Amino acid sequence: MIRTQIQLTEGQAAKLKRIAAERGVSMAEIIREAVERIPASDDRSQRMARALEVGRRGFRDRDSATDVSVRHDDYLADAYAE
């Protein structure tokens, strides 16, 4: 492991100590868990690219009418499933 030093506000330190005590682990473990929960920037950029692609495709029904305002959840679910 790499040793590092951080600065926290008094409130943040108190909250961190409380959580660590409740879980019976070190403050460092709580910080490591929090860091692991941060999505990688690559993941975010990939999600953004997929969302933008959905918008670029255009949403047309059989009559060529735009229905994205009604079916946006369906289109996004389909795009993320691909």
N, C-alpha and C positions, 0 to 999 in steps of 0.2 A: 504494500500500500504506500501511497505517497502522502506525506504529512503536509498539511496546509493550515493556514490561519485565516479566519474570517472575522468580520465585525458584525455584531447584531445589535439591534436596539434592546433596551431592557425588556420591553414587552415580548420581543421575539425570543430572547434567551429564556425568559420565564415560561413561555409557552412550550418551547423545545424541551426544557427540563421536566415540565409536567408530563408531556407526552412520553418522554423517555422513561420516566419513573412508572407511569401507568403500564407501559409495555414491558418493563423490566429489561430494557436495553440501554446502550449508551446514546448520548446525544449524537455522536458521530454516526451511529447506525441510522438514526432518524434522518439525518442530513443525506446520507448515501441513498436511502430509500426515496427521498424526495427528488434527488437528482435523477434517479432511474425513471421516475414518472414523467419527467420532462420529455415530450416527444422530440425526436431528432429533427434537426432542420430539414434533412432530406425527406423525412416523412411528411412534414408540413408542405414542402414545395411540391411533392408528388400529389398530395391531396388538392392543393390549389390548382395544379395543372389539370387534374381530372375535372374539377369543378368548372374551370374555364372552358374546357373542351365541351362539356355539356352545353354551356351557353352558346358556344360557336356553332354547334350542330344545327341549332334551330329546332323547334318543336312544332311539327305540323301534324294535324289529324287528317282524316280521309278527305275532307273538304278544303285542305290547305289552310285552315284557320289555325292561328296560334292558340294553343291551350296550356301553355306553361303556367299561367297563373292558377289554373285549376289542378293540374297534374304534376306540379313541380316535384313533390315528394317521390312520385313514381319514377320520374325521369332521373332524379338523383340516385335513387336506389339501384336502378338499372345500370347507371354509369359506374357506380362504385362496385357493382358486382362483376363488372368486366375485368 
